[in-house]
Amino acid sequence: MPARSTLAPASRPVDEKITINIGCVDLGQIDLLVQEGFYANRTDLIRTAIRNQLATHGEAVRDVVSRRTLVLGIQHYTAADLEAIELAGEKLRIKVLGLASIADDVAPRLALATIESLTVLGALHASPAVKAALRDRIN
């Protein structure tokens, strides 16, 4: 089954946290730019640098999204969404670049019955029980 658009409105996603190792000289230069007012803080500079790189490679990203038939953005599923899929006798192959969100009201049994595979480039928000149930189906 092809990827679906967002089925239910998702709550505003929280930013994901990442950890990076950076050399002292680079960190010092970042701090200098912050002190001089070029950026509000370290995070502002790092986000700006990442966005600039993503913009530089934007066409390549769009090509890959299209080729891999990924949904770009947020895809959210509730129990009602998955129950409708189950009633229709269908299975989902979820492919998301961004955020895939499975609501807390989704039971592991329902997730297993309706989600054939799950590929997420970005973040997956789901209960620990649903993540554990889908462990073998997450690419």
Residue, then its C-alpha position, 0 to 999 in steps of 0.5 A: m500500500p502506498a504511503r498515506s498523508t497524515l491521518a490525524p492531527a498531530s500535536r506540535p512535535v518537540d525538538e529532538k536532542i542530539t549530542i555532538n563532539i566538537g573541538c575546543v578551537d571550533l567551540g571557542q569560535i562559536d562562543l566568540l560569534v555568540q559573544e559578538g552578537f552574530y547568534a543568540n547562543r550556540t544552538d542558534l549557530i548550530r541550527t543555522a549551520i544545519r539549515n544552510q547545509l540542508a538548503t545546499h543539498g535540498e534538491a538531492v533530498r527531494d530526489v531521494v524522498s521521491r525515489r523512496t516514496l517517503v512522506l515528508g513531514i509529520q505522519h500521525y496515527t491514532a487507534a481509530d485510524l489503525e482500526a479503519i485500516e484493520l477493518a479494510g483488511e489492509k496493512l501499512r508500509i509507513k515511510v517517513l522523513g520527519l516524524a512518525s507518531i503513533a498515538d498512546d491509544v494504540a495497543p501493541r496488538l493493533a499496531l502489529a495487525t496493521i503495520e507491515s513495516l516502518t521506516v523513519l528518517g527522523a523521529l518515531h514517537a510511540s509508546p515503549a510497548v508499541k515500539a517493542a512490538l514493532r521492533d522487527r518491522i522497524n527499518 
